[in-house]
Amino acid sequence: MSSSRSGYHHGDLAHALETAAMQLLVDKPAHEISLREVARAADVSHNAPYHHFSDRRGLLKVLAERSMADLVAAVRDAIAAAPDPASAVIEGGAAYIRYAVEHPNGFDVIYDPTVCIPGEPSETMAPLIVELEELLSTASVAAGLESGSGVTGVWGLVHGLGTLCAAGHFSLDDALAASADALTRMLRR
């Protein structure tokens, strides 16, 4: 039985649970977040999450989808604000790296192959993946890179630098400088 408490308002259970889960994701990896913990954070009964998430994997999928939406928005905004095509690739890549560093748990759950199975994304995740690919591809091609391997190179570069930087192998400033340098060299070809 669910009881109304201060953190939950009737009719908004899904939002309350997702918000609580995303707040927990700030401080801990997705695989450490339980449905019971989400219920506590949302101030609802321990059974309430089962009205929204079918199971723990359902929770992780929502965390991945919401995180991917945030990543896509950051990249989209950075590309849109750039003054020219070359800057769009560099700034889009920088936004990707920053997201990985500033939201490491969200970034990790996006790319967790047990949550978002490669080749089998959820209905919500599939268009987000397509949009991210299109953003990077369109910006890269507009800047002069050939589609295909050039675009894969851009994504691989920023993903790798973001992952390594988030793991503490070098500073954010070093990762951003390395990305800008490498992308500038790629664009000169």
Sequence and secondary structure as in RCSB ss.txt:
>XXXX:A:sequence
MSSSRSGYHHGDLAHALETAAMQLLVDKPAHEISLREVARAADVSHNAPYHHFSDRRGLLKVLAERSMADLVAAV
RDAIAAAPDPASAVIEGGAAYIRYAVEHPNGFDVIYDPTVCIPGEPSETMAPLIVELEELLSTASVAAGLESGSG
VTGVWGLVHGLGTLCAAGHFSLDDALAASADALTRMLRR
>XXXX:A:secstr
     TT  TT HHHHHHHHHHHHHHHS GGG  HHHHHHHHTS TTGGGGT SSHHHHHHHHHHHHHHHHHHHH
HHHHHH SSHHHHHHHHHHHHHHHHHHSHHHHHHHT TTTS TT   TTHHHHHHHHHHHHHHHHHHTT  TTHH
HHHHHHHHHHHHHHHHTTSS HHHHHHHHHHHHHHHHH 
